Amino acid sequence: MLNLAASFNEQLFPVAPFLFYVVIAGIIFVETGLLIGFFLPGDSLLFSAGLVAAASDDINIAFLVFAVFLAAFIGDQVGYVIGRKIGRPYLEKHKSKRMMKMLERSERFYEKYGWWSVVIARYIPWVRTFVPPIAGAAKMNYYKFLSANALGALLWGAGITLAGFYAGSIPWVKDISYFLAAFFIGCLVISVTMNLKSINKA
C-alpha cells in the first residue's frame, strides 16, 4: 500500500509545476492575444508567479520566465495578425469618412511612434490588449512590430516575473510569499469580477 502511494506521488509530482506553467502562460496569452482577455490584470499575475517560484523548489524560474516571454510574444503576434487580416478588411468594407480619417491618423501615428507605443503599452492594463490589433489594422511595418513585441515581452513579461522572484528571495518576503501571492491573486479575481460587472452594465 505504501509502495502504491509512493508511486502515485512520483507520478503526480511533475504535474503540478507543469500545470502552473500552462495556466500562467495561458492567461498571459489570452490577455495579450485575444480581445476577450482585456480585463485580465497580467501584472499582478506575473509578480505572484515570481513569488511562488521563489518559495517553491518545484518551480523552475528560468522555465517560467521563458514560458511567460513566449506567451506574451505569441499573444501580441496573434493580436497583430487579427488586426491585419480581419480588422482591416472589416473596416475597409464598412468604410465611412470618419472611419477612413481614423485609419489615416492611426497609420501616421504607428509610422512615427508605433515602435515605442507597442513596447510601452505592455505596462498599461487594457491598452496592451488593444494596441497589437490596432497596429495590425493600421498596417504598421511587420518587422518593426516584431522587434518591439520581442522587447516588450522581455521587459514586461520576464521583468515583472523576475521582480516577483527576487522579491520572494528576500528572507522575510519568502516567509510570507504564499500569503502575498494569494493577496495579489485575490486582488486579480476582484478586479476581473468588477470589470465584468461594469461590462455587463454598459
LUMDREN-639010 format. One record per residue (C-alpha): x, y, z; residue number from 0; residue in one letter. Coordinates in Angstrom, 3 decimals, padded with zeros to 6 digits. Layout:
<nodes>
X/Y/Z/NUM/A
...
</nodes>
This chain:
<nodes>
000.000/000.000/000.000/0/M
002.855/002.380/000.895/1/L
004.633/001.498/-002.340/2/N
001.454/002.258/-004.271/3/L
001.104/005.650/-002.546/4/A
004.770/006.472/-003.201/5/A
004.380/005.514/-006.851/6/S
001.274/007.696/-007.150/7/F
003.105/010.671/-005.624/8/N
006.026/010.216/-008.018/9/E
003.642/010.259/-010.991/10/Q
001.673/013.230/-009.698/11/L
004.685/015.347/-008.647/12/F
005.619/016.667/-012.143/13/P
002.001/017.553/-012.963/14/V
001.562/020.474/-010.559/15/A
004.559/022.512/-011.833/16/P
003.569/021.737/-015.433/17/F
000.008/022.962/-014.823/18/L
001.405/026.069/-013.143/19/F
003.433/026.940/-016.251/20/Y
000.481/026.191/-018.555/21/V
-002.041/028.252/-016.557/22/V
000.241/031.301/-016.214/23/I
001.282/031.193/-019.879/24/A
-002.310/030.586/-020.988/25/G
-003.668/033.601/-019.107/26/I
-000.892/035.853/-020.426/27/I
-001.559/034.652/-023.970/28/F
-005.305/035.327/-023.688/29/V
-004.744/038.782/-022.203/30/E
-002.255/039.876/-024.844/31/T
-003.549/037.983/-027.884/32/G
-007.338/037.851/-027.694/33/L
-009.585/040.873/-027.270/34/L
-011.774/038.969/-024.800/35/I
-008.865/038.955/-022.342/36/G
-008.570/042.726/-021.944/37/F
-009.912/042.631/-018.362/38/F
-007.181/040.275/-017.094/39/L
-004.586/042.127/-014.955/40/P
-001.433/040.309/-016.011/41/G
000.943/042.428/-013.909/42/D
-000.348/041.027/-010.607/43/S
-000.358/037.509/-012.013/44/L
003.268/037.722/-013.190/45/L
004.501/039.149/-009.891/46/F
002.594/036.466/-007.964/47/S
004.034/033.749/-010.213/48/A
007.519/035.031/-009.421/49/G
006.762/034.954/-005.684/50/L
005.504/031.378/-005.925/51/V
008.611/030.336/-007.877/52/A
010.821/031.846/-005.165/53/A
009.004/029.943/-002.434/54/A
008.796/026.612/-004.245/55/S
011.650/024.314/-005.177/56/D
009.382/022.652/-007.751/57/D
009.023/025.734/-009.979/58/I
011.950/026.465/-012.275/59/N
012.221/030.248/-012.633/60/I
014.124/030.026/-015.929/61/A
011.427/027.840/-017.481/62/F
008.680/030.051/-016.040/63/L
010.264/033.210/-017.487/64/V
010.680/031.513/-020.864/65/F
007.029/030.356/-020.854/66/A
005.829/033.863/-019.944/67/V
008.005/035.508/-022.600/68/F
006.797/033.064/-025.258/69/L
003.129/033.513/-024.306/70/A
003.405/037.320/-024.289/71/A
005.298/037.379/-027.584/72/F
002.970/034.971/-029.421/73/I
-000.064/036.720/-027.932/74/G
000.876/040.091/-029.415/75/D
001.714/038.457/-032.744/76/Q
-001.745/036.883/-032.839/77/V
-003.316/040.252/-031.981/78/G
-001.400/041.918/-034.808/79/Y
-002.475/039.267/-037.321/80/V
-006.121/039.571/-036.208/81/I
-005.982/043.323/-036.783/82/G
-004.212/042.963/-040.140/83/R
-006.207/040.049/-041.600/84/K
-009.631/040.584/-040.036/85/I
-009.829/044.099/-038.596/86/G
-008.504/045.989/-041.607/87/R
-010.719/044.264/-044.217/88/P
-013.752/044.739/-041.952/89/Y
-013.063/048.460/-041.528/90/L
-012.469/048.909/-045.254/91/E
-015.661/047.027/-046.090/92/K
-017.751/049.191/-043.765/93/H
-015.852/052.342/-044.547/94/K
-017.101/055.809/-043.806/95/S
-015.399/059.189/-043.986/96/K
-014.935/059.195/-040.223/97/R
-013.516/055.659/-040.218/98/M
-011.115/056.420/-043.048/99/M
-009.828/059.510/-041.224/100/K
-009.281/057.448/-038.084/101/M
-007.358/054.838/-040.084/102/L
-005.208/057.506/-041.719/103/E
-004.386/059.013/-038.324/104/R
-003.594/055.584/-036.928/105/S
-001.292/054.838/-039.847/106/E
000.581/058.117/-039.370/107/R
000.828/057.549/-035.630/108/F
002.142/053.999/-035.924/109/Y
004.574/055.056/-038.621/110/E
006.112/057.662/-036.304/111/K
005.572/056.321/-032.788/112/Y
004.391/052.748/-033.284/113/G
007.566/051.018/-032.131/114/W
007.653/052.695/-028.726/115/W
003.889/052.508/-028.267/116/S
003.981/048.712/-028.645/117/V
006.736/048.463/-026.004/118/V
005.207/050.928/-023.529/119/I
001.668/049.577/-023.929/120/A
002.800/046.369/-022.214/121/R
002.752/048.187/-018.890/122/Y
-000.744/049.632/-019.278/123/I
-003.696/047.322/-018.457/124/P
-006.376/047.113/-021.164/125/W
-004.174/049.096/-023.578/126/V
-001.724/046.192/-024.068/127/R
-004.610/044.069/-025.366/128/T
-005.786/046.557/-027.980/129/F
-002.508/048.009/-029.291/130/V
-001.443/044.927/-031.348/131/P
-004.706/044.580/-033.352/132/P
-004.808/048.343/-033.910/133/I
-001.191/048.188/-035.099/134/A
-002.182/045.397/-037.486/135/G
-005.217/047.291/-038.752/136/A
-003.059/050.402/-039.234/137/A
-000.583/048.290/-041.260/138/K
002.375/049.019/-039.017/139/M
005.569/047.637/-040.535/140/N
005.650/043.964/-039.550/141/Y
009.362/043.831/-038.709/142/Y
009.145/046.952/-036.566/143/K
006.240/045.400/-034.703/144/F
008.121/042.110/-034.379/145/L
011.152/043.728/-032.726/146/S
009.038/045.962/-030.467/147/A
006.933/042.967/-029.477/148/N
010.013/040.912/-028.573/149/A
011.491/043.703/-026.436/150/L
008.161/044.429/-024.751/151/G
007.575/040.756/-023.936/152/A
011.066/040.552/-022.445/153/L
010.924/043.742/-020.373/154/L
007.340/043.292/-019.198/155/W
006.796/039.536/-019.024/156/G
010.230/038.428/-017.901/157/A
010.902/041.644/-015.963/158/G
007.840/041.574/-013.695/159/I
008.133/037.812/-013.133/160/T
011.771/038.186/-012.098/161/L
010.868/041.151/-009.885/162/A
008.431/038.918/-008.008/163/G
011.000/036.114/-007.844/164/F
013.784/038.274/-006.411/165/Y
011.377/039.978/-004.018/166/A
010.405/036.488/-002.830/167/G
014.077/035.575/-002.421/168/S
014.449/038.123/000.397/169/I
014.213/036.039/003.595/170/P
011.317/037.829/005.291/171/W
009.443/038.186/001.994/172/V
009.991/034.493/001.217/173/K
008.400/033.549/004.543/174/D
005.160/035.234/003.561/175/I
005.455/034.802/-000.212/176/S
002.472/032.452/-000.466/177/Y
000.371/034.937/001.502/178/F
001.497/037.753/-000.811/179/L
000.786/035.630/-003.882/180/A
-002.680/034.810/-002.516/181/A
-003.246/038.516/-001.856/182/F
-002.271/039.525/-005.398/183/F
-004.334/036.724/-006.929/184/I
-007.282/037.758/-004.725/185/G
-006.930/041.320/-005.996/186/C
-006.779/039.918/-009.535/187/L
-010.046/037.994/-009.041/188/V
-011.775/041.045/-007.529/189/I
-010.531/043.244/-010.374/190/S
-011.751/040.776/-013.005/191/V
-015.157/040.493/-011.290/192/T
-015.577/044.273/-011.112/193/M
-014.531/044.689/-014.754/194/N
-017.017/042.045/-015.871/195/L
-019.810/043.712/-013.889/196/K
-019.012/047.102/-015.437/197/S
-019.062/045.492/-018.901/198/I
-022.456/043.886/-018.243/199/N
-023.889/047.213/-017.079/200/K
-022.604/049.053/-020.165/201/A
</nodes>
